Amino acid sequence: LSYGVSASMNANYFDNRAQLRIAASFAPQNRDRILAAVNDEISRVLRDGFSAEELERARSDMLESWRRGRAQDGSIGANLMWQMEVGKTFAELQEQEERLKAVTLAQVNAAFARYIAADRFVIAVAGDFAGKQQTLAGAPGALAPP
């Protein structure tokens, strides 16, 4: 169905904005199926929540990413610069890590349900869709193309 799908989240330190980004690479004829599958997955999480396994995998991946970052000179330098800019210390980053280790499945699911609105996603597609079906049926916040 797709060549690859990924998701990422970026929360800005200096204000209350965040971005959840879901990206997929796919053949043009699969566009509507991909959009429907993403919509189905968002709807499933809003309805049923994440599983304990999904939380543990995400937690493990984040902790490992932070650990790897502390092992690279460039990342340490960038982190020190950021800490000076915002007045943080490595001790506070350790506290953040401990909070991540302690977060519960109920807290994660409540936060997702509180902050994610499927009908507010911005959907953008790019590619050669000439002669392909041109509906975005089933996609959250879908708009018909001109």
Secondary structure, DSSP 8 states (H G I E B T S, - for coil): --SEEEEEEEE-SSSS-EEEEEEEE--GGGHHHHHHHHHHHHHHHHHH---HHHHHHHHHHHHHHHHHHTTSHHHHHHHHHHHHHHT--HHHHHHHHHHHHH--HHHHHHHHHHH--GGG------S--TTS----TTSTT-----
